[in-house]
């Protein structure tokens, strides 16, 4: 997630399409880079951390 905007900017700089500083398109480019990094990291984070936690049944409800 942290390196996606850097790689995106480096790629655009190498091609010669990175807008100059202070331009509105430069801000939009940064937002797209950060947004894509967050989008890619979200799927990875959801797959790494478990979504199901085992709970003992006796702790859920008292027996009738």
RARA-V44110 format. One record per residue. N is the residue number from 0. RES is the residue in one small letter. SS is DSSP state (H for helix, E for strand, - for the rest). OMEGA is omega in whole degrees, 0 to 359 (999 if undefined). NEAR is the number of other ideal C-beta (glycine too) atoms within 10 Angstrom. Layout:
# RARA-V44110
n-><N/N>
res-><RES/RES>
ss-><SS/SS>
omega-><OMEGA/OMEGA>
near-><NEAR/NEAR>
This chain:
# RARA-V44110
n-><0/1/2/3/4/5/6/7/8/9/10/11/12/13/14/15/16/17/18/19/20/21/22/23/24/25/26/27/28/29/30/31/32/33/34/35/36/37/38/39/40/41/42/43/44/45/46/47/48/49/50/51/52/53/54/55/56/57/58/59/60/61/62/63>
res-><x/x/x/x/x/x/x/x/x/x/x/x/x/x/x/x/x/x/x/x/x/x/x/x/x/x/x/x/x/x/x/x/x/x/x/x/x/x/x/x/x/x/x/x/x/x/x/x/x/x/x/x/x/x/x/x/x/x/x/x/x/x/x/x>
ss-><-/-/-/H/H/H/H/H/H/H/H/H/H/H/H/-/-/-/-/-/-/-/-/H/H/H/H/H/H/H/H/H/H/H/H/H/H/H/H/H/H/H/H/H/H/H/H/H/-/-/-/-/-/-/-/-/H/H/H/-/-/-/-/->
omega-><184/185/182/178/179/179/179/179/179/178/179/177/181/179/180/182/180/181/179/178/179/179/180/178/177/178/178/177/178/180/178/178/179/179/178/176/177/179/179/182/182/178/179/179/179/180/182/185/182/180/182/179/179/179/178/184/182/179/183/182/176/180/181/999>
near-><14/8/9/17/19/11/12/18/15/12/12/15/10/9/8/6/10/17/14/7/7/7/11/8/11/15/12/11/18/14/11/12/18/15/12/15/18/13/11/12/13/11/9/10/11/9/9/7/7/7/6/5/5/6/8/6/8/8/7/7/7/6/5/3>
